Amino acid sequence: MTSLSGSELPEEDQDKFDVGKDAVWSVSSYQHGYGVEELTDPSLDTYWKSSGPLPHQVNIQFKKKTAIDDVWLYVDCNVDKANTPSKVAIRCGRDFNHLQEIKVVNLPKPTGWVLIPLYDPEGKYIKAKVLQIAVLSVLGIGRNACIRRIKVHSPAESHDDSIEA
């Protein structure tokens, strides 16, 4: 996991492209005015804010199995305080009934873009139709979560050695 402070996403790697733009997004819950539209808005001033007990999920469905290289989350503990995610799980699969937990990441006081790579040390990418980001805990005693932006990247080239989730 890599964390970058500041609001600017590092320059796009030419070997990757944003596959989130073509996906269908949904969330497990949201407060009025803080839903999927705000999460996928390019502005970091808008955000998704969940409602109710943990865990909270962001679901990203692709039209076909898609190689996933990494996920970027923009979170800001200085602004969102106790609503900032402190632990997230990344789950992938062919549908919602077959999700596998790929990675669990602790986010100690995150501010800015957080990179979560989704391939193994041998460079095998995960291929999935569904990607789920589950907020397992938030800072402090909060129960709602705020995520300001999510980006999902795929390698530009197709990898024959991808692992299926």
TAHURA-V191768 format. One line per field, one symbol per residue. ss: DSSP state (H for helix, E for strand, - for the rest). phi: phi as a letter, one per 30 degrees, with the letter a starting at -180 (. if undefined). burial: I if it has 16 or more other ideal C-beta (glycine too) atoms within 10 Angstrom, else O. A space follows every 50 residues. Layout:
ss: ???
phi: ???
burial: ???
This chain:
ss: -EEE-----------EEE-HHH-EEEE--------HHHHH-------EE- -----EEEEEEEEEEEEE-EEEEEEEHHHHHHHEEEEEEEEEE--HHHEE EEEEEE----EEEEEEE-E-----EEEEEEEEEEEEEE-------EE-EE EEEEE-------EE-
phi: .bbbdjcddeeddddbbdcddccccbbdaadeibcdeddcdddddcadbd bjdddcbccbccdbebdccabcccbbddcchdddecabccbbadaddbdc dcabbdbdhdbjdccbdbbdedidddcacbcbccdcabdicdbcbbbdab bbcbddcdcdcdcdc
burial: OOOOOOOOIOOOOOOIIOIIOOIOIOIIOIOOOIIOOIIIOOOIOIIIII OOOIOIIIIIIIOOOIIIIIIIIIIIIOOIOOIIIIIIIIIIIOOOOOIO OIOOIOIOOIIIIIIIOIIOOOOOIIIIIIIIIIIIIIIOOIOIIIIIII IIIIIOOOOOOIIOI
